[in-house]
Amino acid sequence: MSSRLHIYNTLTKQIEEFQPAEPPFVGMYLCGPTVYGDPHLGHSRGAVMMDVLFRYLQHLDYKVRYVRNITDVGHLLNDADEGEDKIGKIAKANKLEPMEVAQQYTNAYHHALQKMNVLPPSIEPRASGHILEQIEMIQEIISNGFAYESNGSVYFDVLQYAESNNYGKLSGRKLEDLIAGAGEERRTLEGQEEKKNLNDFALWKKATPEHIMKWNSPWSEGFPGWHIECSAMSGKYLGKQFDIHAGGMDLLFPHHESEIAQSTACNHTTPAKYWMHNNMITINGQKMAKSLNNGVLIEELFAGNHHLLEQAYSPMTLRFFLLQAHYRSTLDFSNEALQGSEKGCERLLNASAKTETLPIANISDINVHEWADKLYAQMNDDLATPQVIATLFEAAKWINEIAAKKMKITSEDRTKLHATFHTFIFDILGLVSEDQGNNDALDGVMNLMLDIRKTAKENKDWTTADKIRDGLKAAGVEVMDGKEGSTYKLS
C-alpha cells in the first residue's frame, strides 16, 4: 500500500495521519437520527460515509467498535432548550406511546440503510436507555464546577468553562460573538431567565406537567438535554477518549461543540481525537427545507413518488451517487446526476462480472500493481471515493478491451485485477449487484411455495406436493428435502 490512512480532522482543521490510541483497536461514533420522521436523503450521507470508513478500517485489519446512536428523547422542536419534544409531540397528536413513534421510525431508518447495503454498527444505543449514565455525568460536571441547577433544571456554565477552556475550538466561533449575537436572538424564547448566561445550554430540563417523556433525577422529574446524550453514550461504550467522532456539518455547532465542552468538564479530556463531518445534500442548488417543499424521503427516491423525481432510483444508484462526491463537499441532488450514477454503477458492476473469465495471454498491456497502489493511495487520502471510482472506471475500460481481445493480460495480473476490483467495489465501497433485490424477491416467493408444499405434504396431498416440486424443477429450481425441512437452489 502506498501510504497510511489520512483523514481531515475538523478539530485541527487539517488532514492528519490516522493513529488510533490502542492499535489494532479503533473506536468510532456517529450521531444517528432523531427518530420522529421517515429518513430523508440527508440521513443517508453520514451513514454511507461512516459505512465506507468502517469497511475500510476492517479491510486494513483494525478491530473496530462502531457506535451509532438513536436519539429517542430530549430533542426539542426549536433545537434550543425550550418547547416540546419532537417525538412526544407526534405521540400525543396520534395517541401513541412515544416509544411506538421512536420504534416506527427507527425501523424505517434501518430498512432504508439495509437496502443501501449499509452495515449495522457494533452497538446502537438509545438515549432513553441511558438516562442513568446521563444523570451521573451531569452530577460530575456540577461537582467539577461547570454546571448549576436552576428551578429544577441544570445548565452548563459556558462562561465558567471558557475561563480555562476554548469553547468554540471545533466550530471556530468566538464566545464574545455568541454572547453578542446568538444570545440576543434567543431572548424571545421563554425560560431563558433561568440561565446565568443566554449561551448556557441545558443538561437536564424540568418537565412541565403535560410533558410525557420524563424521568426522576436529583433535581426534578424531567428529561436530558440533547447534547448530554451523545457524550454519555459514547463515553460508556468507547471510553473517555476514543478515536473518531463523526456527524453532519449541521451538528458541528452547537451539538458537537457542546459535546466537547461537557466531556472535557466531566473527564478532563476531549472525547475524540479525530472529528469528521460530512457536508450537506442540496436539492437543485437549494437547502432541503419543508418551506421549499423539496425534502425527499429515501423511500420516495426508491419508489419515484415525489414531484421532483422523473423516475424511481435504486438503492445502489443512491449509494453510488453519494460516493461520487467527496464526503466533505456539498452534494447537489438532481435527476441528471442520479441518472448518470445509475449508468456508472451499472457499468462497474457489469465489468466486475467479466474479471474472472478474461482471456489469458503471455504479456500484459497494463500495470495492475501500479493501478492497485493508486486505489489505496486515494482511499488513504481522506477517503477520496470520487477518485477511487474514476480509477475503477479505468480498469472497467481495460476489462472490456481485454474481453474484446483488444488488450492482453497475464494469468497473474488477471488474478490481481479480479481480486482488487472486487475488493474495492463490493467490500470497501459496499456496492452490490442490482440482482440482489431480485434474489430477495425470489426468496420470498420460494419460501411461500415451500410452505404451500409443506402444508400439502402434511395433508398427504402428494399430487399437489409433487406438482410444485416438478414445476419448479422445470423452471430451473431444484427443491431439496431434508430433516430440517425443504430448501432450494437454482439449477
C-alpha positions in Angstrom: 0.0 0.0 0.0 1.3 3.5 -0.9 0.7 5.2 2.5 -1.2 5.1 5.7 -4.7 6.4 6.1 -5.1 10.2 6.5 -8.3 11.9 7.4 -9.4 15.6 7.7 -9.8 16.5 11.4 -12.3 19.3 11.9 -10.8 19.9 15.3 -7.4 20.8 14.0 -8.6 22.0 10.5 -6.0 19.8 8.7 -5.5 16.4 7.2 -3.7 14.1 9.7 -2.3 10.6 9.6 -4.8 8.3 11.4 -3.1 6.9 14.5 -5.6 5.1 16.8 -4.9 5.3 20.5 -4.7 1.5 21.0 -4.0 -0.2 17.7 -5.3 -2.5 16.3 -8.5 -1.4 18.1 -10.5 1.6 16.8 -13.4 3.2 18.5 -15.7 5.4 16.4 -19.0 7.2 17.0 -21.6 8.6 14.6 -24.5 10.8 15.7 -27.5 8.8 14.5 -31.0 10.1 13.7 -33.6 11.7 15.9 -36.4 9.2 15.1 -39.5 11.5 14.7 -40.0 11.0 11.0 -39.1 8.9 8.0 -35.4 9.0 6.9 -34.7 11.6 4.2 -31.8 12.0 1.8 -29.7 13.9 4.4 -29.8 10.9 6.7 -28.1 8.7 4.0 -24.9 10.6 3.6 -23.4 10.3 7.0 -24.4 6.7 7.3 -22.8 5.8 3.9 -19.6 7.8 4.7 -19.1 6.0 8.0 -20.0 2.7 6.4 -17.2 3.1 3.9 -14.8 4.1 6.7 -16.0 1.1 8.8 -15.4 -1.2 5.9 -12.0 0.2 5.0 -10.7 0.1 8.6 -11.7 -3.5 8.8 -10.1 -4.2 5.5 -6.9 -2.7 7.0 -7.2 -5.3 9.8 -8.3 -2.9 12.5 -10.7 -4.2 15.2 -13.4 -1.6 15.0 -16.1 -0.9 17.6 -18.6 1.3 15.7 -21.3 3.0 17.8 -24.2 4.8 16.1 -26.9 6.1 18.5 -30.6 6.6 18.2 -31.9 9.9 19.7 -35.4 9.0 21.0 -35.8 11.7 23.7 -34.7 15.2 24.5 -34.5 16.8 21.1 -36.9 19.8 21.3 -38.8 21.4 18.5 -36.7 24.5 18.2 -33.4 22.7 18.8 -32.8 25.1 21.8 -33.7 24.5 25.4 -37.5 25.2 25.3 -40.5 23.7 23.6 -41.9 20.2 23.1 -40.0 17.0 22.5 -40.2 16.2 18.8 -41.2 12.6 19.4 -43.5 13.4 22.3 -45.5 15.9 20.1 -46.1 13.3 17.4 -47.1 10.7 20.1 -49.7 13.0 21.6 -51.1 14.0 18.3 -51.6 10.4 17.2 -52.5 8.9 20.7 -49.4 6.7 20.7 -46.7 5.8 23.2 -43.5 7.8 22.5 -41.6 4.6 22.1 -44.1 3.5 19.4 -43.2 6.5 17.4 -39.5 6.0 18.0 -39.6 2.3 17.1 -41.6 3.0 13.9 -39.1 5.5 12.6 -36.1 3.5 13.8 -37.4 0.6 11.8 -37.8 2.8 8.8 -34.2 4.1 9.2 -32.9 0.6 9.5 -34.9 -0.6 6.5 -33.6 2.2 4.2 -30.0 1.6 5.2 -30.3 -2.1 4.8 -31.5 -1.6 1.2 -28.4 0.5 0.6 -26.1 -2.2 2.0 -25.0 -0.2 5.0 -23.6 -2.5 7.6 -25.2 -2.3 11.1 -23.0 -0.7 13.8 -21.3 -2.7 16.5 -23.6 -1.1 19.1 -26.7 1.0 18.6 -27.6 2.6 21.9 -30.8 4.6 22.5 -30.8 7.8 24.5 -33.8 6.7 26.6 -31.9 3.6 27.7 -29.0 5.6 29.2 -30.7 8.1 31.5 -28.7 6.9 34.5 -25.4 7.4 32.7 -26.5 10.9 31.7 -27.5 11.8 35.3 -24.2 10.5 36.6 -22.3 12.6 34.1 -24.3 15.7 34.9 -23.6 15.2 38.6 -19.8 15.0 37.9 -20.0 18.2 35.8 -21.7 20.0 38.6 -19.2 18.8 41.2 -16.4 20.0 38.9 -17.9 23.5 38.9 -19.1 23.7 35.3 -22.9 23.4 35.7 -25.6 24.7 38.0 -29.2 23.9 39.0 -31.9 26.4 38.4 -35.6 25.8 39.2 -35.2 22.0 38.8 -33.2 22.3 35.5 -29.4 22.0 35.1 -27.4 24.2 32.8 -23.8 24.1 31.6 -22.0 27.2 32.6 -20.3 28.3 29.4 -18.5 31.3 30.8 -17.1 29.3 33.7 -15.9 26.7 31.3 -14.4 29.3 29.0 -12.1 30.6 31.7 -9.9 27.6 31.4 -11.0 26.1 28.0 -11.7 27.2 24.5 -15.5 27.0 23.9 -15.6 27.3 20.1 -12.4 25.4 19.2 -14.3 22.9 17.0 -16.6 25.3 15.2 -14.2 28.3 15.2 -16.9 30.5 16.8 -15.8 33.2 19.3 -17.6 33.3 22.7 -17.9 37.1 22.6 -19.7 36.9 19.2 -22.0 34.2 20.6 -22.8 36.4 23.6 -23.5 39.5 21.4 -25.3 37.7 18.6 -26.9 34.4 19.3 -27.8 35.3 22.8 -29.8 38.3 21.8 -31.7 36.3 19.2 -32.8 33.9 21.8 -34.1 36.4 24.3 -37.5 36.0 22.9 -37.6 32.3 24.0 -39.4 31.5 27.2 -37.4 30.2 30.2 -34.1 32.0 29.4 -34.3 33.8 32.7 -33.3 30.6 34.4 -29.8 30.8 32.9 -26.8 32.8 34.1 -25.9 33.4 30.5 -28.1 33.0 27.4 -25.4 30.8 25.8 -25.6 28.3 28.7 -27.3 25.1 27.5 -29.5 22.5 29.2 -28.0 19.3 30.6 -31.3 18.5 32.3 -34.8 20.1 31.9 -37.5 20.0 34.5 -40.6 18.7 32.7 -43.9 20.6 32.5 -47.0 18.7 33.7 -48.1 17.9 30.1 -44.6 16.6 29.1 -45.0 12.8 28.6 -41.3 11.7 28.4 -39.8 12.3 31.8 -37.7 10.5 34.5 -36.8 11.1 38.1 -33.5 12.8 38.9 -31.8 14.5 41.8 -33.0 17.9 40.5 -36.6 17.2 39.2 -38.8 14.9 37.2 -37.6 15.8 33.8 -35.5 14.7 30.8 -32.0 15.1 29.5 -30.7 17.8 27.2 -30.0 16.8 23.6 -26.2 17.2 23.8 -25.5 15.2 27.0 -27.0 12.1 25.5 -24.2 11.5 22.9 -21.5 12.4 25.5 -22.8 9.8 27.9 -23.4 7.0 25.3 -20.0 7.5 23.5 -18.2 7.5 26.8 -20.0 4.4 28.1 -19.1 2.3 25.0 -15.9 3.8 23.8 -14.2 5.3 26.9 -13.4 8.8 28.0 -11.3 9.4 24.8 -11.8 7.5 21.6 -10.6 7.7 18.1 -13.3 9.1 15.7 -16.4 11.1 16.2 -18.5 11.8 13.1 -21.7 13.5 12.0 -23.2 16.0 9.6 -21.9 19.6 9.3 -25.3 20.8 10.7 -24.3 19.1 14.1 -20.9 20.9 14.3 -22.4 23.7 16.3 -23.9 23.7 18.9 -24.2 19.9 19.3 -20.6 18.7 18.8 -19.1 21.9 20.3 -21.3 21.2 23.4 -20.3 17.5 23.5 -16.6 18.6 23.7 -17.4 21.0 26.5 -19.4 18.6 28.5 -16.9 15.7 28.2 -14.0 17.9 29.0 -15.8 19.4 32.0 -16.5 15.8 33.2 -13.5 13.8 32.2 -10.8 16.5 31.7 -10.2 15.4 28.2 -11.6 16.0 24.7 -13.8 13.0 23.9 -12.5 12.2 20.5 -9.1 12.7 18.8 -10.5 13.0 15.2 -13.7 14.8 14.3 -15.1 14.1 10.8 -18.1 15.9 9.3 -19.9 15.2 6.1 -21.3 18.1 4.1 -25.0 18.6 3.2 -27.1 17.4 0.3 -28.8 20.3 -1.6 -31.7 19.9 -4.0 -31.1 21.7 -7.3 -28.8 24.1 -5.5 -31.1 24.8 -2.5 -31.0 23.6 1.0 -33.6 20.9 1.8 -36.5 22.6 3.7 -40.2 22.0 4.4 -40.9 25.6 3.4 -39.5 24.9 0.0 -41.3 21.6 -0.4 -38.1 20.0 -1.6 -37.4 17.4 1.1 -37.1 13.9 -0.5 -37.5 10.8 1.7 -35.2 7.9 0.9 -38.2 5.6 0.3 -39.7 8.2 -2.1 -36.5 8.1 -4.1 -36.7 4.3 -4.3 -40.4 4.5 -5.3 -40.1 7.5 -7.6 -43.2 9.1 -6.0 -42.0 12.7 -5.3 -42.8 15.7 -7.5 -39.1 16.4 -8.0 -38.4 12.9 -9.3 -38.5 11.9 -13.0 -38.3 8.2 -12.2 -37.5 5.7 -9.4 -33.9 5.2 -8.4 -32.5 2.0 -6.9 -30.7 1.9 -3.5 -27.4 1.2 -5.3 -27.9 4.2 -7.5 -28.3 6.4 -4.4 -25.2 4.8 -2.8 -23.1 5.3 -5.9 -24.4 8.9 -6.2 -23.2 9.6 -2.6 -19.8 8.1 -3.3 -19.2 10.2 -6.5 -18.7 13.3 -4.4 -16.2 13.7 -1.6 -17.9 13.5 1.8 -16.7 17.0 2.8 -18.1 18.7 -0.3 -21.7 19.8 -0.9 -23.6 17.3 -3.0 -26.4 18.6 -5.2 -29.2 16.3 -6.0 -30.7 16.3 -9.5 -32.3 13.8 -11.8 -29.5 14.2 -14.2 -26.9 13.4 -11.6 -28.8 10.3 -10.4 -29.3 9.0 -13.9 -25.6 9.4 -14.5 -25.0 7.5 -11.3 -27.3 4.7 -12.4 -25.4 4.2 -15.6 -22.0 4.5 -13.9 -22.9 1.9 -11.2 -24.2 -0.5 -13.8 -21.0 -0.1 -15.9 -18.8 -1.0 -12.9 -21.0 -4.0 -11.9 -21.0 -5.3 -15.5 -17.3 -5.0 -15.6 -16.9 -6.9 -12.3 -18.8 -9.9 -13.8 -16.2 -10.3 -16.5 -12.9 -10.2 -14.5 -12.7 -13.9 -13.7 -13.1 -15.1 -17.2 -10.9 -12.7 -19.2 -8.8 -14.4 -21.9 -5.2 -15.0 -20.8 -2.0 -14.0 -22.7 1.8 -14.2 -22.2 2.1 -10.5 -21.6 0.1 -7.7 -20.0 -0.7 -4.3 -21.6 -1.5 -2.8 -18.2 0.3 -2.3 -14.9 -2.1 -3.8 -12.4 0.1 -3.4 -9.4 0.6 0.3 -10.0 -3.2 0.6 -10.5 -3.9 -1.2 -7.2 -1.4 1.1 -5.4 -3.2 4.1 -6.8 -6.5 2.9 -5.4 -5.1 2.5 -1.9 -3.4 5.9 -2.1 -6.7 7.5 -3.0 -8.6 5.8 -0.1 -5.8 6.8 2.2 -6.2 10.4 1.1 -9.2 11.2 3.3 -11.5 8.6 1.7 -11.3 10.1 -1.8 -14.1 8.0 -3.2 -14.6 10.1 -6.4 -11.0 9.5 -7.4 -11.3 5.8 -6.4 -14.4 5.5 -8.7 -12.5 7.2 -11.6 -9.6 4.7 -11.2 -12.1 1.8 -11.2 -13.6 3.2 -14.4 -10.0 3.0 -15.9 -10.0 -0.7 -15.1 -13.5 -1.2 -16.4 -12.3 0.1 -19.8 -9.4 -2.3 -19.7 -11.7 -5.2 -18.8 -13.9 -4.5 -21.8 -10.9 -4.2 -24.1 -9.4 -7.4 -22.8 -12.7 -9.2 -23.1 -12.9 -8.0 -26.8 -9.3 -9.2 -27.3 -8.1 -5.7 -28.0 -5.7 -5.8 -25.0 -3.8 -8.5 -23.2 -3.3 -9.7 -19.6 -1.4 -12.5 -18.0 -2.9 -15.0 -15.6 -1.1 -13.5 -12.6 -2.3 -10.0 -13.4 -5.8 -11.2 -14.1 -6.0 -12.7 -10.6 -4.7 -9.4 -9.1 -7.1 -7.3 -11.2 -10.1 -9.5 -10.2 -9.3 -9.5 -6.5 -8.6 -5.8 -6.3 -11.6 -4.8 -8.4 -14.0 -6.9 -6.4 -12.5 -5.8 -3.1 -12.9 -2.1 -3.8 -16.4 -2.3 -5.4 -18.0 -4.8 -3.1 -16.0 -4.8 0.2 -15.0 -1.2 0.5 -17.4 0.9 -1.5 -20.2 -1.5 -0.5 -21.9 -1.8 -3.8 -24.0 -4.9 -4.6 -25.4 -6.3 -7.8 -28.9 -4.9 -8.5 -29.9 -8.5 -9.0 -29.7 -8.8 -5.2 -33.1 -7.2 -4.9 -34.5 -9.8 -7.4 -32.9 -12.5 -5.3 -34.7 -11.2 -2.2 -38.0 -11.3 -4.1 -37.2 -14.8 -5.3 -36.5 -15.9 -1.7 -39.9 -14.5 -0.7 -41.7 -16.3 -3.4 -39.9 -19.6 -2.9 -40.5 -19.6 0.9 -44.2 -19.2 0.1 -44.1 -22.1 -2.4 -42.2 -24.3 0.0 -44.7 -23.5 2.8 -47.6 -24.4 0.5 -45.8 -27.7 -0.4 -45.2 -28.4 3.2 -48.9 -28.0 4.0 -49.8 -30.2 1.1 -47.4 -33.0 2.4 -48.8 -32.6 5.9 -52.3 -33.2 4.4 -51.0 -36.1 2.4 -51.8 -34.3 -0.8 -48.9 -35.9 -2.6 -50.3 -34.8 -6.0 -50.0 -31.1 -5.2 -46.6 -31.5 -3.4 -45.1 -33.4 -6.4 -46.7 -30.9 -8.9 -45.0 -28.0 -7.1 -41.6 -29.8 -7.0 -41.8 -30.9 -10.6 -43.0 -27.5 -11.8 -40.1 -25.7 -10.0 -37.6 -28.2 -11.5 -38.9 -27.4 -15.0 -38.4 -23.7 -14.2 -34.8 -24.3 -13.1 -35.3 -24.5 -9.4 -34.3 -27.7 -7.5 -36.2 -28.5 -4.2 -34.2 -30.4 -1.6 -36.0 -32.2 1.2 -34.2 -32.7 4.5 -34.8 -33.4 8.2 -35.0 -29.7 9.0 -37.4 -29.0 6.1 -37.1 -28.1 2.4 -34.6 -25.8 0.8 -34.0 -24.8 -2.8 -31.2 -24.0 -5.2 -31.1 -22.7 -8.8 -30.2 -25.4 -11.2 
